[in-house]
Amino acid sequence: MKLPGATMLAVLLPFSVAAQGVETVKIGQQVKRAFGIVTGMNAGDTACYLKLKDNRGATFEEMAGFDFCEQRSLVGKRVALSYILQSVMSPECQGDPACKKTVSVVLVSAARPMAASPPTAASPPAAAATRPTASFCNSNEAIVFSCRTSSRLISVCASKGATATSGHLQYRHGKLDSGEPAEIIQPTALVPPPKAATGGSFPLAGGGGAWLRFTIGQLNSTVYTAIGRLGPKGEVAERAGMVAEHQGKQIASLKCVGKPVSELGPDWFDRVGIKTNGQDFDLPD
């Protein structure tokens, strides 16, 4: 998909971010859509021009590598878009290979078909279209934590084999069994676990617990698991859920329904380099 005279500068939206629900992304000074329905494609002088429409029916066009124009099977499908910023030969060069002038352009680097288009007001989803979902993690990721609350699905996903210096870790939160992408993603970039979150373990009478916190600006989202003498009469019981805080004040506390999937604990923290960084966690009532 590389254009003549092109030099790749950076991969600014890895596909796995787009596929999890980021509606728009800023590439340099441009804001790009992360999803679209491909309505057509035409080969131009310098790129393949993709014609798309968004969830509201608004049309837009993106440049892509020439090989995209050979993927006619994408027409009519809703796709998750990834982008790269490339330096290409300036139009002023008029195709002269000796010309050194360049300009930076944003190109679609991947367009992966989605399972289904999101529901719209004009076409509400049928009840049979929804299905229970184990997590927001994709097939190339490991489920670090995932649980269902009364109406939400909360997941923490990591690259398989992630370490302190490689792979990624993300918190994802969205509607339960809707088939829609996650609504909240922290962090939005794919970064190694120690750059994505803090976490640690804590003792409890008759057991112990663990927490993992993701922060964007003033918003903290902390998932946790615990087992100990937490029952109303001091019996051993389990707790798991998520606590959200904004500017240090709790704004939400959701409890898992049923047993969560969880890898949280000292062994996993050591393997991926997660540390408390001086933070702590109070188990909610």
SVG drawing of the C-alpha trace seen along z (x, -y; Angstrom):
<svg xmlns="http://www.w3.org/2000/svg" viewBox="-37 -23 54 41">
<polyline fill="none" stroke="black" stroke-width="0.4" points="0.0,0.0 3.0,-2.3 2.8,-5.1 5.5,-6.1 8.0,-8.3 6.4,-7.6 8.1,-7.3 6.1,-6.1 6.3,-8.5 4.2,-6.8 1.4,-4.4 -1.1,-6.7 -4.1,-4.5 -3.4,-0.8 -6.3,1.3 -7.1,2.8 -7.9,-0.6 -10.2,-1.4 -12.0,1.9 -12.9,1.3 -15.0,-1.8 -13.0,-5.0 -15.4,-7.0 -12.8,-9.6 -9.1,-10.0 -6.8,-13.0 -4.0,-12.3 -1.7,-15.3 -4.1,-18.2 -6.8,-16.2 -9.7,-14.4 -10.6,-11.1 -13.5,-8.7 -12.6,-5.3 -15.6,-3.5 -17.4,-3.8 -19.5,-1.9 -17.6,-1.5 -19.8,-2.7 -17.3,-2.8 -13.6,-3.0 -11.7,-4.5 -8.0,-4.4 -6.5,-7.9 -3.1,-9.2 -1.6,-8.9 -3.9,-6.7 -7.0,-4.6 -9.9,-6.9 -12.4,-5.2 -15.9,-6.5 -17.7,-5.9 -20.6,-7.0 -20.7,-7.2 -23.4,-5.9 -25.5,-9.1 -25.4,-8.6 -22.9,-11.5 -20.5,-10.7 -16.8,-11.1 -13.7,-10.1 -10.3,-8.8 -7.1,-8.1 -5.6,-4.6 -2.9,-2.5 -3.6,-1.4 -4.1,2.3 -7.4,1.2 -9.0,0.7 -8.6,4.4 -10.6,5.3 -14.0,4.9 -15.5,7.2 -15.3,4.3 -18.0,2.4 -21.2,2.3 -19.5,3.4 -19.0,1.5 -15.3,1.4 -12.9,0.3 -10.3,-2.1 -6.7,-2.4 -4.5,-5.3 -0.9,-6.1 0.8,-9.4 3.1,-9.3 5.4,-11.6 4.8,-11.4 6.1,-13.2 4.6,-16.7 2.2,-17.3 4.6,-20.1 7.0,-17.3 4.6,-16.2 5.9,-12.7 9.6,-13.6 11.5,-10.9 14.4,-13.4 12.2,-15.8 12.8,-15.9 9.7,-17.9 7.3,-16.0 4.0,-16.5 2.5,-14.6 -0.8,-12.8 -3.0,-10.6 -3.8,-7.2 -6.0,-4.4 -3.7,-1.5 -6.3,1.1 -10.1,1.5 -11.4,4.6 -15.0,5.5 -17.1,5.4 -19.5,8.1 -22.5,5.8 -23.5,2.2 -24.6,0.5 -28.3,0.1 -29.9,-3.2 -33.1,-5.0 -34.6,-4.0 -33.8,-0.3 -33.9,0.9 -32.1,4.2 -34.1,7.3 -33.9,9.0 -32.4,12.1 -29.5,10.0 -28.0,9.5 -25.9,12.2 -24.0,12.7 -20.4,11.4 -17.6,12.7 -15.4,9.6 -14.4,6.7 -11.1,8.4 -10.3,9.6 -8.9,12.9 -5.3,11.6 -5.6,10.5 -5.7,12.1 -8.6,11.4 -6.9,9.9 -10.2,9.0 -13.8,9.1 -17.2,9.1 -20.8,8.4 -22.8,6.0 -26.5,5.5 -26.3,3.5 -22.6,3.1 -19.6,5.2 -16.2,4.3 -13.0,5.7 -9.3,5.3 -7.5,6.7 -3.8,7.2 -1.6,8.4 -0.9,12.1 2.5,12.4 2.6,8.8 5.6,7.7 6.8,4.6 8.3,3.3 6.1,4.8 2.5,5.3 -0.4,3.3 -3.0,3.1 -6.5,1.4 -9.6,0.9 -12.9,1.2 -16.4,0.5 -19.7,0.6 -23.2,1.8 -24.0,5.4 -24.8,7.8 -25.6,5.0 -23.2,6.0 -21.8,2.4 -18.2,1.5 -16.9,0.3 -17.9,-3.2 -14.9,-3.9 -11.3,-3.0 -8.4,-3.8 -5.8,-4.6 -6.8,-5.3 -3.2,-4.5 -1.7,-1.0 1.1,-1.3 3.0,1.3 1.2,2.2 3.3,0.0 2.4,-3.0 -1.3,-2.1 -2.1,-1.4 -1.1,-1.1 -2.1,1.7 -1.3,3.8 -2.5,6.3 -3.9,5.9 -4.5,8.2 -7.8,9.1 -8.9,11.2 -9.3,14.7 -7.9,13.8 -6.8,10.8 -7.5,8.7 -6.0,6.9 -6.8,3.7 -5.8,2.2 -6.3,-1.5 -6.5,-3.3 -6.3,-7.1 -7.2,-9.6 -7.0,-13.2 -9.1,-13.5 -11.0,-10.2 -9.8,-7.0 -11.3,-3.6 -10.3,-0.9 -11.2,2.8 -10.8,5.0 -11.3,8.5 -11.3,9.6 -12.0,12.6 -12.1,12.7 -14.4,12.4 -16.6,10.0 -20.0,11.6 -22.7,10.0 -21.8,12.4 -18.1,12.5 -18.2,15.5 -15.8,15.8 -17.2,14.1 -16.0,12.7 -16.3,9.2 -15.4,7.8 -16.3,4.7 -15.3,1.3 -15.0,-2.1 -14.9,-5.3 -13.6,-8.6 -13.5,-12.1 -11.2,-14.6 -10.8,-12.3 -14.6,-11.9 -16.4,-8.6 -18.9,-8.9 -19.7,-5.2 -19.3,-1.8 -20.4,1.2 -20.4,4.8 -19.9,7.8 -22.8,10.2 -21.4,13.8 -17.8,14.7 -15.4,12.6 -12.6,13.6 -9.4,12.3 -5.7,12.6 -5.1,9.8 -2.6,10.7 1.1,10.5 2.2,13.0 0.6,11.1 1.6,7.7 5.3,8.9 5.1,10.4 3.9,7.2 5.7,4.7 2.6,3.2 3.3,1.2 1.3,-0.9 3.4,-4.0 2.5,-5.1 -1.3,-4.7 -3.7,-2.6 -7.2,-1.4 -10.2,-1.2 -12.5,1.7 -16.0,0.4 -18.9,1.6"/>
</svg>
